Amino acid sequence: MSVVFILVFVAIIMAGAFLVAFIWAVKSGQYEDIYTPSVRILFEDPPVKEAENSSDQSQLAEREKGKKEKSLSDLSHKKEIVINGH
């Protein structure tokens, strides 16, 4: 029976903490702008400057990917020739 009293006491403390957090959020203005979040997806993002190093690495990765895709396509073409006999 004493466990029930402990659980009720802990639940009341947690409810009080959530109430204090909610009141703090309302007073600090967290809920003032209710329009912008719903249309934020429609706004364009500002352009992001990429580091020269990262763009070089991404171009190199794209070239490597293209080489792999080409070799895989050549391999599948050769497989078709062997299977079909053409």
KASUL-V558087 format. One record per residue. N is the residue number from 1. RES is the residue in three letters. SS is DSSP state (2 for helix, 1 for strand, 0 for the rest). OMEGA is omega in whole degrees, -180 to 180 (none if undefined). D_FIRST is the distance of its C-alpha to the first C-alpha in Angstrom with 2 decimals. Layout:
N;RES;SS;OMEGA;D_FIRST
N;RES;SS;OMEGA;D_FIRST
//
This chain:
1;MET;0;-180;0.00
2;SER;2;178;3.81
3;VAL;2;179;5.37
4;VAL;2;179;5.44
5;PHE;2;178;7.03
6;ILE;2;-180;9.14
7;LEU;2;178;10.26
8;VAL;2;179;11.22
9;PHE;2;179;13.01
10;VAL;2;180;14.77
11;ALA;2;178;15.77
12;ILE;2;178;17.27
13;ILE;2;-180;19.12
14;MET;2;179;20.49
15;ALA;2;177;21.60
16;GLY;2;179;23.32
17;ALA;2;178;25.04
18;PHE;2;178;26.34
19;LEU;2;178;27.56
20;VAL;2;179;29.40
21;ALA;2;179;30.93
22;PHE;2;179;32.11
23;ILE;2;178;33.66
24;TRP;2;-179;35.36
25;ALA;2;180;36.78
26;VAL;2;-179;38.15
27;LYS;2;-180;39.75
28;SER;0;173;41.30
29;GLY;0;-179;43.02
30;GLN;0;-175;41.25
31;TYR;0;-177;41.59
32;GLU;0;-177;45.11
33;ASP;0;-179;47.16
34;ILE;0;-177;46.10
35;TYR;0;-173;49.51
36;THR;2;-179;50.41
37;PRO;2;-178;47.62
38;SER;2;-179;48.64
39;VAL;2;-178;52.28
40;ARG;2;-179;51.96
41;ILE;2;-178;52.81
42;LEU;2;-179;56.20
43;PHE;0;177;57.27
44;GLU;0;177;59.36
45;ASP;0;176;58.12
46;PRO;0;-179;60.43
47;PRO;0;-179;62.48
48;VAL;0;178;61.05
49;LYS;0;179;63.48
50;GLU;0;176;63.21
51;ALA;0;-177;64.19
52;GLU;2;179;67.52
53;ASN;2;-177;66.06
54;SER;2;179;63.34
55;SER;2;176;65.87
56;ASP;2;180;68.17
57;GLN;2;-180;65.37
58;SER;2;177;64.39
59;GLN;2;178;68.05
60;LEU;2;179;68.37
61;ALA;2;178;65.26
62;GLU;2;178;66.74
63;ARG;2;179;70.03
64;GLU;2;180;68.35
65;LYS;2;179;66.38
66;GLY;2;178;69.67
67;LYS;2;-180;71.37
68;LYS;2;-180;68.62
69;GLU;2;-180;68.74
70;LYS;2;-180;72.55
71;SER;2;177;72.53
72;LEU;2;180;69.98
73;SER;2;176;72.10
74;ASP;2;-180;75.24
75;LEU;2;180;73.51
76;SER;2;177;72.43
77;HIS;2;178;75.99
78;LYS;2;180;77.45
79;LYS;2;179;75.10
80;GLU;2;-180;76.31
81;ILE;2;-180;79.91
82;VAL;2;-178;79.37
83;ILE;2;-177;77.56
84;ASN;2;-180;79.99
85;GLY;0;-180;83.05
86;HIS;0;none;84.38
//
